[in-house]
Amino acid sequence: MLKNKYEFQDLIEIMKLLRSENGCPWDKEQTHQSLKKYLIEETYEVLEVIDINDKKRLCEELGDLLLQIVFHAQISAEDKDFDIGDVISGICRKMVSRHTHIFGEDKADTADQVVDNWEAIKKKEKGMETQTAVLKDVPSNLPALMRSFKVQQKAAQVGFDWDDIDDVFKKVKEEILELENVYKSKNVERITDEMGDVFFSLVNLSRFLKISPELALTGTTNKFIRRFEYIEQESGKAGKKLEEMTLEEMDELWNKAKIHIAEKNS
């Protein structure tokens, strides 16, 4: 039954079979809603193998992600809404219509000009007459840091932005000071609001630095886990559990962990 080489059409036919009357019980009962978590999981697994530069696994994980797209398209085909052919036609039309510097008369010599053209065409296609509509078009279920970044980017398109990065640094410090002051009030609602302002200002700073806040925080979280692992391993060698150590002892190991991991990565 297995073949050495399959084509895209084979994947479509396999999905049809799995969803058919005599197909797989699990596949048959899935819906767009029930598959949402798998779409998210597969997307993050693709991102993970890109980060570790595992090209063999990247091929595999892209296949898993593609399966999710074909799965959703098959469910919609059964509901007579659209099929995978419509999905492909739609994205092809979008790529042609939004690359007018390639398929039309427009000019775009830089990546920034391409993005400006794309956004202008997208706004026209969707009939968005205000920039507020553009901001609201950013999906609300994106991770908070990512959504904040994109909203700020789109606000900047009409000039609503800082002129200088020094002003952004000042804003970050201002928001942290406001959080510190409101903390003393013990008002949870106000503290939450000010904490959000701090995050928002840091996202703004990352945008000026051309750094993805989502990826930066992910990297720092992974770094924290590596350092924590070192502390736990070293405390074990000394015959101690972390719970038995003082904060000063753990802090000393933390500083050693920073040096150890930096040397290991160099």
Long-range contacts (C-beta under 8 A, 24 or more apart in sequence): 11-66, 11-67, 11-70, 12-70, 12-74, 12-84, 15-67, 15-70, 15-71, 15-74, 16-74, 19-74, 19-75, 19-78, 27-71, 30-71, 30-75, 31-75, 32-72, 32-75, 32-76, 35-68, 35-71, 35-72, 35-75, 38-68, 39-65, 39-68, 39-72, 42-67, 42-68, 97-121, 97-125, 98-122, 116-157, 119-154, 119-157, 131-155, 131-157, 131-158, 143-214, 144-199, 145-199, 145-203, 145-213, 145-214, 145-217, 146-212, 146-213, 146-214, 148-199, 148-200, 148-203, 148-213, 149-203, 149-206, 149-207, 149-212, 149-213, 149-214, 152-200, 152-203, 152-204, 152-207, 153-207, 156-207, 162-204, 162-208, 165-205, 165-208, 165-209, 168-201, 168-204, 168-205, 168-208, 169-205, 171-201, 171-204, 172-198, 172-201, 172-202, 172-204, 172-205, 174-201, 175-200, 175-201, 223-261, 226-257, 226-261, 227-254, 227-257, 227-258, 227-261, 228-257, 230-256, 230-257, 230-260, 230-261, 231-257
